[in-house]
Amino acid sequence: MSRFWSDIVHRLTPYVPGEQPALAHPVKLNTNENPYPPSPRVLEAIRRELGEDGASLRKYPDPTARALREAVAKHHGLRIEQVFAGNGSDEVLAHAFQALLKHDRPIRFPDITYSFYPVYAQLYGVEYETMPLNADFAIDVDDYRAPCGGVLLPNPNAPTGRALPLSEIEVLLKANPDAPVIVDEAYVDFGAESAVNLIDAYPNLLVVQTTSKARSLAGMRVGFAFGDPALIEALTRVKDSFNSYPLDRLAQVAALASYEDQAWFEETCAKVIASRDKLTSQLQTLGFDVVPSAANFVFAKHPSHDAATLAAALKAKEIFVRHFKLPRIDQHLRISIGTPAECDALVAALTEIVA
Ligand SMILES: *Cc1c(COP(=O)(O)O)cnc(C)c1O
């Protein structure tokens, strides 16, 4: 605390990301990073951009990330005016709070969801109401029918991993024609249906995606929003009032190259999905209740072992999982899908601890 702090800083409760342990070989299953490296084409693109002497780094990058947005637009069958690029989807979401969700009425999101949402709401002074997930941690779209300032939800949801079918997303869009509906698709490539194809039909839809999870580029910080050009223009106006160059040169070429290697992307996702399904049944064998996941993590609870104690016992073995000290979910662990060897190490450790 300091007398130099602004009022708003005194009142903030910042988001706390999962630990990045300073160990040589941790089994790191706590921040939903991809266990596989990005496509080799990403490395080639970065090397090409750097050249012999890195002289390109003298110059500012393209402030509009035009080549990247063009490639991603083509990938999704969109026009470039329907694509916004930002420094990670967290930044894209932050701009959406300021550009699209700040109105008189409170916005709505689930009670159990990405814990960054209430942080942005506080930062930007956006009122919100949380809608309780049902006992199975499913979203009931009927909760979002009354008029509100906007709807925000991840699909699949985090940290539960549960996906909503596209038909239910469409119910949300129809029920809220006068409010933005933001679908955060950080994990969509691991088993949910993207709402991207609904963009032409619904001017109130904004779809947010990231290269951090399915494209193995969390370290590069590249995220997107897709929607009606008017929504994209709102985000661009905020961006250009905040940071003209949110994406550096290397991030732009790296992300673009990842969209040029569809085979690598599909193989990586398939491996993660296969490991997730195997881990789910192994955890069930150990007595865990596992929420059906369409993401690159599972959300699991043991009926007779305290979640915080389990997380601490795993950490003692240098295995990191995520535990949230939050209402309704403080007995759950969120476990990111690692390589088969990492999943095996987790299962071996849990078998010992639970026995
Ligand atoms: C990981 C995650 C993000 C943020 O991703 P970045 O692009 O790395 O900022 C956004 N939303 C959800 C639900 C996430 O889990």
The ligand as an SDF file (V2000), in Angstrom:
LIG
                    3D

 15 15  0  0  0  0  0  0  0  0999 V2000
   -6.3330  -19.6470  -20.9020 C   0  0  0  0  0  0  0  0  0  0  0  0
   -7.6290  -18.9160  -21.0110 C   0  0  0  0  0  0  0  0  0  0  0  0
   -7.7020  -17.6460  -21.5850 C   0  0  0  0  0  0  0  0  0  0  0  0
   -6.4830  -16.8040  -21.8600 C   0  0  0  0  0  0  0  0  0  0  0  0
   -5.6770  -17.1800  -22.8120 O   0  0  0  0  0  0  0  0  0  0  0  0
   -4.5040  -16.2430  -23.3330 P   0  0  0  0  0  0  0  0  0  0  0  0
   -4.8030  -16.1290  -24.7680 O   0  0  0  0  0  0  0  0  0  0  0  0
   -3.2740  -17.0180  -23.0300 O   0  0  0  0  0  0  0  0  0  0  0  0
   -4.5300  -14.9150  -22.6410 O   0  0  0  0  0  0  0  0  0  0  0  0
   -8.9340  -17.0550  -21.7780 C   0  0  0  0  0  0  0  0  0  0  0  0
  -10.0570  -17.6650  -21.3710 N   0  0  0  0  0  0  0  0  0  0  0  0
  -10.0280  -18.8530  -20.7630 C   0  0  0  0  0  0  0  0  0  0  0  0
  -11.3070  -19.4660  -20.3200 C   0  0  0  0  0  0  0  0  0  0  0  0
   -8.8130  -19.4970  -20.5470 C   0  0  0  0  0  0  0  0  0  0  0  0
   -8.7770  -20.6430  -19.8830 O   0  0  0  0  0  0  0  0  0  0  0  0
  1  2  1  0
  2  3  1  0
  2 14  2  0
  3  4  1  0
  3 10  2  0
  4  5  1  0
  5  6  1  0
  6  7  2  0
  6  8  1  0
  6  9  1  0
 10 11  1  0
 11 12  2  0
 12 13  1  0
 12 14  1  0
 14 15  1  0
M  END
$$$$
